[in-house]
């Protein structure tokens, strides 16, 4: 396994958050200069390979794997295609969390769901069901997400107050059905 492939794997898993050179260096126990050189090689590799859709993006000293700009129209068409119009369970869970807890960060959504929500959130943003609404005033200043007017239309409601009220007991019951863990006495 080469350092280049290890860096690529780390960037893939990091998703939209990306990684800083220092973080990669710490994880791989190599000097930051070695990481920088490897990142340059990786970027050149992607750029030179016409059969590869990936590119390396560097913003604010953070590196991310992204698709090449040439694929923007294709991906836009895919996200709006009829085959892709239904929302996955992950997207629906993420949308529900945003609707009830807004404004909320992706990390907070991940904590509630217990898994990474980057893909589901990207789909909801592409469908314009949610939007970024500023930054949370904490370290790292993560984006805050809220639902849109289109979300209200999609749900057939006029105001967020029209969303069904969900109690903790209902959440526990639903979770127990999903995971078969709670007994009826635990719900009372």
Secondary structure, 3 states (H helix, E strand, C coil): CCHHHHHHHHHHHHHHHCEEHHHHHHHHCCCHHHHHHHHHHHHHHHHHCCCCCEEEEEECCEEEEEECHHHHHHHHHHHHCHHHCCCCHHHHHHHHHHHHHCCECHHHHHHHHCCCCHHHHHHHHHCCCEEEEEECCCCCCCEEEEECHHHHHHHCCCCHHHCCCCCHHHHHHHHHHHHCCCCHHHHC
